Amino acid sequence: MDCEKLGFLAIDNGDYQEAINIFQRAREKKKTANGYFGFGVANYGLEDYPTARWAFYKALELEPDNEEIKRFIFSVEQKIQQYQKQSSIAHMQSLFRVGKDYLEHYANGKWNKFFVKGINIGLGLPGYFPGEYAIKKGTYIKWFKQIAEIGINCIRIYTIHPPSFYEALYQYNMSSEKKLYLFQGIWIELPHDSNFDDGQYIAYVEKNIKDATDVIYGNIILPEKPGYPHGKYKYDISIYTIAYLFGREWESCAVNKFNELKGRVSKDYRGEFFSIRRGTPFELWITRICDFFQTNEYNTYKISRPLSIINWPTLDSLHHPSESNHEQELKTQGIRFISEICNENEDMESMDVSMIIQEKGPRLFATYHIYPYYPDFMNNDYLNKSNPYLFYLQEVKQHHGEQPVLIAEFGVPSSREITHWQKNGWHHGGHNESQQGKINELLMTSIRAANMAGGILFSWFDEWFKRNWLFLPYEIPTERNPLWFNIQDAEQNYGLLATYPTYPRKKVTLTGCKDDWSTAIILYEKNAELPSFTFHDGFDEARILKRLSVQHDEGFLYILLETEGSIDFEKAHYVIGLNTCGAESGELQFPFNIKLSSPLGLQFLIHLAGKQKSRILICHSYDKYLNVETHEIKPELSDQGMWVIMQSKANTRRISKDQKRFYPSRVFSMSNLRFGSLSNTSSYYNSISDFFFTENRIELRIPWGLINFTDPSSKLVLWKDKDGSTKKTDGIKIIALSYKPHEGCFLSKNTGLKTNATDSLPMNFSSEHIKTYFWEEWDIPIYHTYLKESYHRYKELLSRISEAV
């Protein structure tokens, strides 16, 4: 791959943000004037002029006589001078207030009810953690246009972004009729000892509040500090700011420990803007923070805008009969437990903002993150309801009465695996992009039907750094997680905007296109060699293996198996064996009565048997589901043919509060391979397809995480024992064979020879002839973006939902 040429292609396409990673990858290999120049042009296009200037001067050091570089330096110096003179008009006003059931917007001389149709925007582009602030101003502007086009009227951010975000929002709104309004989040970490009243912690919280307030008025310079945004905030976007959203999904254990620390004594509190009667210690703390929030803004800017506190079902004020606590469940099942350890029980604490009383200024509105699949009581409480999500929303709304309730997070991801079960099939994952769009539509429709103040979809783009609880132990090292894409992991796949490996498009489209494999490595190729056995049934050519090619990207291992004749799964099955972590580990014996031993241990076996029957198997000792309790997951050498399907437990068994009802655990298979194409023009389109075949070609797209890679960028595979959790691999050894199946089953037909395999790659089935697929490690991922099908479906829905109520 010539990364410099690829980078300039991205520049020509206007994909400046993607070009930054590409040129960084180029500079990993060799630092050239062209590479620095391209990096500078990409940053110039994104209006990051200081970085562009640095890159241009680095390029000029290597090519002092390059006139084009000199021209760009002259231009960027002018841009920097112009930027230093720019400022915004000071608005110092709020156009939003809290009304009955809804927020209200002042327009055309009157207050109008405003239904929130929002989207959450994160910070973690591929290759970066959020605290690295990799998103540039030009990217924000590009996104704002795409977001407004869908019919969204506001965006929510979780914390302070760099100055470029606010500049981009100001400039976009000044030039556009479709305004985008802002919910400014104030993210805070939990106190390490759960003492929310600690003086240093209070000072930390109040500083975050003051900074966020000054940021939206364009009235602060934040110093440079690792992990935090910095720079001069000079654009006043207060007129476009709806409200502040304070806090996070408060963890039950932290709230529990604080309430216990204060003796669980209910008290009253009266401040200048808010008061509460008989609130829990944590509710009192929240009320004091709210009062400080509005007092600070009013004293500084003579304005107090709407405010809300983040909440979620775990801290709701409803009773959930299906949800016993973890300790009681273990006791009922006769399992010993350590009582000193706090378990994150989902119904042991509450935070009720409906109790907070307005003394003056804007009222408080309620904000919840509510997904249809978590906690378990979201379904177990409502198993007799056709739409548990809607029924829960209605109960929440009933509790808050006329107080507006905003759903600030909801949605489903377009990931390959299911990581939490939902009664209607609205699971945490396991959806293609089309299904994602349909379910998001149903969720937003439920939010509107429940008389909520609106919904903010999670989220705008896919973030590779994220980890779901099910895959968290197997994406290591943590610091390299942003460098590769795991389509298995639900948390990485919520976006309407895909961030997908390689540029400018998908490396393999699963369409049978030969061009997709023009740069692949051919591991095996046969010319005129005869197969091991022929049945003379007219289908021998379907069982002749002709070629096996391999390639990869930041998300997948791709395999192309070609046969002499057309694929016919009724007459030919194919088995591809993978050795990912050493010849002396794994299973030696093939299944399906093939009567053949592998010359080296295999950890995975891909069985291609048709559109609905193909799957990937794993050797027993390497399976996470079966071995997680043993604390040892590594492939042992075996000749017993102990192949198993891969499974994941999405939900554990639960017991009701009265101990009279059990709710089963939910286990899903990860082994089934989905047939389909990745091209949205194909009738077989399915964004989470694993394989496709046409004529004599079978293409496979295997996620790295599915074959137990913990970090493909550094070639680490899962190898969990007393000495650690990973092992470095030299590469992947691959073998393939074919056989004729008995009608209607997986077993092979007898050939009358020692083996029932009809052909193999390599032809000489011995260890010295088995080849290995190698690849270079990487520290910068290359990716491209595209709007998912769910984007277009959600656009259709929002066009039917009026902003006015």
N, C-alpha and C positions, 0 to 999 in steps of 0.2 A: 504494500500500500504506500503510495506517495502522498504523505499527509499534507505536504505543502500545496500540491495541486488540488487536493481535496478541500483544503481550507479556502483557497481562492474560488473554488466552485461554490462553496457555502456563501462567500461574500457576494458573488455574482447573483446568487439566489436570494440575497437579502437576509440570510440566516446568520446574522453576526454573532449571536450568542453561541450557537453551535460551533461556529468557526473558532471561537476562543479555545475550546477544548481541543479542536483538531490541531491548531497551531502549537498548543502546549505539548501535545503528543509528538509533534514534529521536532520541537526543541528538546524533548527527552532524548531523541536519537542523535540529533546534531544541531548545533546552534549556528544558524546561517543568517545572513542579512535578509534574505527573502522571508525566512521564518519570522524574524522579529518584525519585519515590515508588514507582513500579513496580519500578525497579532495586533499591530498598531492600527491597521485599517479597520479590523473588526471592532476594536474598542472605540475608534473614531465614529464608526457607524452607529454605535450604541450611546454616543455622547459622553463617554468616559474619557474626557480629554487629557487629564493628567496621566493616566495609564498609557494612552495612545502616544503622548509626547515621550514618555520614558522608552517605549518600544521603538519609536522612530530614531531616537538618539542612539540606542543600542545597535540598530541596523546601520546607522551612519558610521559608527565606529568600525564596522566590518567593511563597509563600502563607502569611503569618504567622498567619492566623486559621483555618487548616484543622484542625479538631478530630481528624479521622482520623489525620493525620500526627502530631499531638501524642500520641495514644494509642499509636501504634507506637513513638514515641520513648521513652515511659515503659516500654513492654514491653521494648524492646531494652536499655535501661539495666539493667533487672532481670536480663535474661539474661546480660549481661556480668558483673554482680556474682556471679551464681550460678556462671558458668564459672570465675571466678577462684578459687573455693573448691573446685572439683572436683579430684579426683585418683584415681589407680587403686590397686588393691591391689598391693603389691610381691611378685612371684612369685619372681624370682631363681632360676629353675631351667630345665632343659632336659628335655623329654620325648622327645627323639629321639637315636638313636645310629646308627652305621654298622655294619651286620651283614654277613652273607655274602650277596652278590648284591643285597641290598635295604637300604634304610633301615629302622629299627625304631622303633616308637612304644610308649611305656610307658602302658598303660591296664589297668584292672581288676587291678592288682597284678602284671602281668607284661609282658614285652617281646614285641611282636607285629610281624611283618613288615608293612611299610607300602608299598603300591604308590601312587606319586605320580600323581594325576590333576589336573594343574594347568593354569593359564592365565597368560599374561604380560599385565601391565597397563602401558601406556605413560602419557604425560603430555600429548600434543599434541592437544588438542581443536581443532575447526575455528576458525581465526582466531588460533591461538596456537602458538608454539614450546614445546617441553618446558620450557625454562628460565623460562617465564612462570608456570608452576604455576597454571593456570586452573581445575583441577578442585576443586570444593568438597566439604566434609564430607558434606553431604546426598546428593551424587551418589555418593560412594564407598559409602555405606550402601545406596543404591538398587541399585548394581551388585552389591554383595556378596550381596544377596538373590537377584538373578537368576543370579549365578555359582553359588551353592550349590544353587539349584533344579535346575541342569543335572546335578548329581552331581560337580562339581569339589570337591576337598578341600584345595587349596592354591593360593596365588597367588604369582607371582614379580614383583618390581619390580627395575629395573635400577640404581637409585640411591636415595639418601635422598629421600623425599617430604616435603611440608610436615607439620607436626604434625597437621593435620586428618586425614590418612590413618591414622595410628596411633591417634588417638582413635576414628575410625570403626570400625577393625578391632577395637579393644578392646570398644567398646560393642556391636558386632554380635555378637561371640563370647560376650559376657556374657549376651546375651538370646536366643541361638539354640542349639538342640540340634545343628544341623549346623555344626560348627566349620570355619573357614577358617584354614589354617596358612600361614606366610609363609616364602618364601625371600628374604632380604634381599640385594640386589645392591650391590656396590661398584664403580661405574664409574670408570675412570681414563683420562685422555687419555694418549697415547703421548708419550715424551720427544722433543722437537723434533729432537735430534741422534742419537736411538736409543741413547743411553747411559743404560741403566736404573740404573746404579750412581752416577749423578750425585747429589751430596749434597742439592741442593735438590729434586730429583725424589723421592728417597727420603723426604725430610721431607713432601712433598706426599702421597705414597702412604700413609705412616703416619698422617698426620692424617685422611685419608679413612677409614681403617680404625678409628681411635679414635672418630671422630664416629659412624660407622654403629653401632658397638658400644654407645656411650652412648645412641644414639637408641632402640634396641629395649628398653633398660632404663628409658627415660623419665628420663634423667639428664643433660640438656644443654640449654643455651640457645644457639642458633646466631645469630650477628649477621646483620643485613641486609647482603646482598651481591648485586649484579646477577647474575642467572643461576643463583642458588643458593637453596635453601629456607632459611627462617629462622624463628625463633620459639622458644617454650619447649616442649620435649618432656617431658611429665610423665606419660605413660601407659606403664607397663611391660608390654610385650607379649612378653617373653622366653619365657613359657610357650607362646606360640603360634608361636614362631619355630623352624623346622626347622633351618635352616643358613644360612651365609653363602655367597654365590656371588661370588667375587672376579674382577674383570677384565672382559675383553671378548673379541671375536674378534681375537686378536693377529695383526697383519699380518705376512706373511712377510718383507717387506723390513726391517721394524724388527727382527725376531728375527734375520734374517741379518746385518744390520749390527752388532748387538750381539755376536753370536757371533764375527764377524770382528774386531771391536774387541778382544776378549779372546783372540785368536789361536786360537780353537776348541779350547782346551785343556780336556780333561775333568778334573774335579776332584771331590773328596769334600767334603761339608759335614755337620757334626753340630750340631744345635741342641738345645734343651731338649725340644721336642715332636716335631720331624721331622729326618730326615737323608736324605742321598742319596749314592750311590757312583757315581763316574765320570759325573757329569751334565754336560751342556753348560753353557756360561756362563748361558744363559737359564734352564735347568732349575734351576741352582744359585740364581739370583736368585729364582725362584718359590718354591723350598723355604725360603729365608730369609724371604720375605714370609709364607708359611704359618706359620712358626715364630713370627714376630712377632705374627701375628694371634691365635694361641691363647695365647701368653704374655701378651699385653696383656689379653685377656678374663679369663684365670685370675687374674692379679695384681690386677685391678680388681674382679672379681665372684666369684672363686673357682669359676668354671664355665668349661668349654671345650666349646663346642657343635660339631657337625659343620661341616666346611668343604670347599669345592671350588673349583677353578679352571676358568674358562670355556675351552673348547677347541672346535675345529671340524675338519672333515675336512682342511682346508688344513694343519693342524699335527698330523695323526694320525701314528702310527708305522708305518703300513702301507706296503707297496710298491705303486705304481700304474703298471703297465707302459704304459698307454695315454696317460700324461701326460708329454710332453716339455716342456722349458722353452721359454719364448718365444723366447729367443735362438737356440736350436738349430733351432726351427721356421723362423725367418726365414732362417737360414743355409742350411737344406736347400732352401728355395724360391728361393735366390739373391737375397734381399732384404738390403740393407745396414741395419745398426742401430748405434746408439750404445751401446757396452758400459758406459759410465759410469752410465747410467740403470738403476736397479733396477726390474725388472718384477715385479709381484706373481705370481710363479709359484706354482702351487698345490701343488707337491710337492717343494719344495726345503728345507724345514725341518720339524722336529718338536718337540713338547713332550710328554713321556711322564710323566704323573703316577703311573703304576703303579710307577715306580722310586723314588718317595718313600716312605721307611720311617717308620713310626710308632714314636717312642720312648716316648711316654706320651700320655694323653688320647685323644680320639676319632680314629679313623682318617680318612684322606682318602678321599673318593669322587670318581669321575670325572664330569665334566659336559661334554656336547657339544651344540652346535647342529647338527642334521643335517636338511637338506632333501633331497628326492629328486632335485633337478634341478641342483644345484651343489655342488662343481665338476664339470667335464665328466667326470672319471673316475668319478663316481658312476654313470654309465651306460656309458661306453665300456669300463670294465674288466669289465662284467658283461652284455654284450649277449646272451649265450647263457642268461641267467638269466630266469626268468619274473617274479621280483620282485627287481630289483637292490637296492632299498632294504633289504629284509629281509636279503639276503645280505651287504650291507655292514655292517649292524648286527651280524650274527652274527660277522663277522670282528673288529669292534671289541671285542665282548664276549669273544671268545676271547683276544684280546691281553691284556685286563685281568683275566682269570681270575675269581676270587671277588670282586674289588673291584667294588662297585656302580657302574653306569654310568647316569647320569640324562640323558635327552634333554630339554634345557631349552628348545629351540626346534625346532618342526617345524610343517608346515602348508602350505596352498596358498591363494592369494588369489582373490577373486571379481572379477577385473578383466577388462576387455574384451580386452586384448591379451596375447599370449604373449611373455615376455621371456627365457625359457630353456626349452629342450626337455628332455623326459623320455621314456624309452622306452615306458612304459605309458600315456602321455598325462597323467601327473601333472605337467603343466608349471608353470612359474612364471607363472601367469596364464592367461587364456583360458577361465575356468570361470564358469558362473553359480553362484548361491548353492546350488542343489541339488547340483551337481557338486562344489562346494567341500566340502559336508558329507560326501558319499560318499568323496572322496579322503582327507579328514582321518580318517574312520573307518578306512580301509584302512591309513593310516600308523600310527595308534595301535594297531591290531591287530597290525601288524608289530613295533612296539616291545614289546608284551606277549609276542609269540611269540619274540622274540630274548632273552628273560630279562633285559630291562633293568629298572632300578629304577623306571621310570615315565617319563611324558612330560608336558611343559608346552607346551601349544598356543600358537602365536603366531597371533593375539593376541585380546584382548578387544574392542577397538573400532578402527574405521578412523581413521587419522591422516593428515590432509591435508598436513602439512608434509613428509612423506617423499618421496624421489625415488629411482627406480630408475636404474641406469646407462644404460639405453637412452633414457630420457626426460630425464635430468639436464641435458643441454645445452640443452633446449628448454622448461624451466620457469624462466623468468627474468622479473624479478629474483628471486633466491633469497628475499629478505626478504619477498616477497609470496606465496610459495607456499602458506602456510596459509590464504590468503583465498579459494581456489577449489579445487574438487574435480575431480580428473582420474581418471575411471574407466578411462582407458588404462593408467595407471601401477599396476603390480602392488603396489608397496610401500604404496600408499594403501588397499588393499582386503583386508587379511588378517583383519579383525575378524569376530567372530560378531555383534557389535552394529554395525549400519550407522550412520554419521553422514552423512546424506543432505541435499542442499540443500533449502531452503525449509522453512516451517512452516505448518500442522501435519502436512502430508502431501506427497507428491510433487506437483509442479505439474502434470505430465502423466502419466497412468497408462497411456497407450497402450491405451485400451479403447473409443475412439470416443465418449467422454463429452463432450457439448457444454459442460458446466459447466467442464471443464478449460480452456476457451478463452474464458471470459467476460470476462477482463481483457486478452486478447491484442490486439496492434495489427493491424488489418486494413490490409495494404499495398495490396492490389488487390481490387476487387470489381466484377463486371459484372452488369448487370441483364438487358436483353433483347438485348444485342449478339450478332450471329451469329458463329460460328467462322470462321476463315480459310478452311477448306475442309471440305466434307462428302462422304463416300463413299456416303451413302444405303444403308448396309449394315445398318441397324438398331442400330448402335453409335456413331453420331455423338455422342450425348449423353454417352457415356463420355469422349469426347475434348474436350468443351467445358469449359474452365477457368472456374470461377465465382468463386472467392475464394481468396486466399492470406493467411494470418495468421501472425504471428510473436510469440514471447515468449522469455524466457530465465530462467535462475537461475544460481547459483554454479557449476554443473557443465555446463550444456548450453544449446545453442540449439535451440529448438523451432519446427517449421514445420508448419502445417496447410494442405494443398492440398485444395480441394473442387471437385468436378466436377458437371455438370448431371445426369448419369445415373450408374448404378451402375458401380463399378470392374470392369473385365474386362481383365486384363493380356494376354490373347491378342489383344485387339482394340485396346488402347491402351497406349502407353508414355508416361512422363512424364519430363521433364528439368528439373531446377532448377539454375540457375547461381548461384554465389556470388562476389561480388567483395568481398574482405575488406580489401584494402590499396591501393586506388587504381585509377582507371579506365584509366590508361595502362600497366598491367602485367597480364600474364596472357594467356590464349589467347582468340582471337576466333572461331575456327571450331568449329562444333558437329560432333560425329561422327555415325555411324550413317546416313550419306547423307542427312542432313536438308537439306543444301544451304542453310544459313543462317549468316550471320555475326552475332555479337553486337555491339551498338553500343558495348560497353565490354569491356575485358579481364576474363576470368573466371579465377579461380584454382582453383575447385572445381566439379565437375559431379556432381550426384546423379542417378543413372539408376534410375528405379523401373520394374522390369520383371517383378515377381512375387515370390512368397515366397522363392524360392531364388536368383533371378538379379539382385536389386537390389544396387547398389553405389555407391560414391562414388569419383570419379576426381579426379586432380590434374594440373595442367599440368606438363609435364616439368621445367621449370627450377625449380619450387618444391618438388620432391620431395626429401625428406631422404635417402632411401636411395640415390638415383642421384647426388646432388650433394655428399654429405658429404665426399668426398675432395678436391673442388675448393675447399673452404673458402668457397664462395659459394652461398647458398641464397636466392634471391629470384626472383620471377616476372618473366620477360622477356616483352615484348610479342611475340606470335606469331600468325600466321594460317595455321599449318600443321596445325592439329588434333592437336597433340602431347599427347594425353591418356594418362596411364599409371595403373596401379593402384598404390596405396601399399603398400610392403612394409617389413618390419623384419628385420634379421639378429639372431636370438636367440643363436646360437652361431657362433663362427668355426671355420674348419677347424683340426683338430688333427692332430698326428703322434705316433706312439708313440715311446717312449724308444729302441727299437732302429731307428727310422727305416724300418721295413718296412710300416707300416700307416697309412693316412690315414683320418681320421674327418671326414665332410663337414660343412660349415657348415649351419645350419638357418635357413631364411628363411620367414617367414609373411606372408600378406596381411593388411593392415588395412582393405582397401577393402570387403570383403563386408559388406552390411547385413543384420543378423539380424531376421527377422520374429518378432513375438511381443508379448505384453502384459506390463506391469509389475504387474498385479493378480494376487496369488497365488490368487484364486478363479477365474481364467480358465483354460480348458483350454489356452490358448496361453501360459501364464505362462513367462517367461524373464527373469531379472533383468538380463541384459545385452542386452535387445532394443534395436533401433535404430528400427524402424518398425512400424506396424500400420495395417491398412485395414479398413474396414467400410462397406458401402453406397457412398456417394459421397465418403468422407473418407479421406485418407491423412495419418497423423500421423508426424512424424519427431522423434527425439531424437538430436541430433548433439553428441558431446562437443567441448568447446572445443579440447582438444588435438589432435583429429583434423583440425581445419581450421587448424592451425598458429598457434593463439593461445598465446603464452607467458605471458600474464597477462590474462585477460578483465576482471579487476577494475580495471585501469588502461588497458584497451583496447590492449594491446601485442600485436603479431603478429610472427612470425618474419620477419626481414629481414637475413640474414647476408651481409655483405660486408666489405671492408677498413675500413669506418667504424664497424662495430658489429654487433649481433646482432638488434636489434628495431626496430620502427617503430610509431608510434602511429597507429591508425586512427580515422576519424571515425564509422565504423559499417559495416554490411554491406549492400551493394546486392544485391537478389535479383530474378531473372527466372525465368519458367517457361514451358514449352511442351509440347505433346503431339504425338504422331504415331501413325500406324497401322503396326505392325510386320509384316514378312513372317512368315509362319508358321514358328515354330521358330527364329527368329533375331532379332538386335537391329536389323537394317537397316530403314529406313523404306520404306514403299510409295510409289511415285511418285503425286503428285497431278496431274501434268501442268502444274503451275505452276512458278515459279522456285524455290519452296521446297516441301519435303515436310512441313513443320510444318502441323498441322491447327488449332492454336489457340495463343495465347500470352497471358501476363500480363507486362507491360501489353499491351493490345490493339494500341496504337500502339507498335511495337517500335523506339523511338528513344531516345537517351540522355536527352533532357529529360523523358521520361515514366517513367524508371526510378526507383523509390523506394528510400530507404535506411532500414534499421532502426537506430535509435539507442537507447542505454541510458545510465543514470547509472553512473558509477564508484562503487565501494564500498570501504570500509576495514574493515568488520566483516561477516563472512558470517552469514547466517541458515541454520539447519539444524534437522533433527529426527532422532531416533533410532528405530530399530526392530530387533527381533531377527530376524536373517536365518533363512532356511530351514535353513542349515547349523547354527545353534544347536539347532534342534529335532532334527535328525538326530544331532548329536553327543550330545545328551541320551539318545537311545535307546541309543547304543553304551555310554555310561558306566554306564547302568543294568545292563548285562550284564557289566561288569568289576568284580570285587570289589576293595575297598580292601585286604582281607587277602589274603595270597599263600598 
